Amino acid sequence: MKFEILIEETISDTFYVDAETREKALSLAREKYRQGAFILEPGHLLDVKFIPLATDEE
């Protein structure tokens, strides 16, 4: 019998952004993340969850 298990990891890292305000820094950080300039690497693991997913039999 096979079971589907979701593994969810929460990782973090700190990046530095030069900006005039906190709001602009946050906007710039989001933009850089979407563009791939800020990449989170494994190794800064905060949490891991193992979640069994429902099957047709349940």
Secondary structure, 3 states (H helix, E strand, C coil): CCCCEEEEEEECCCCCCCCCCHHHHHHHHHHHHHHCCCCCCCCCEEEEEEEECCCCCC
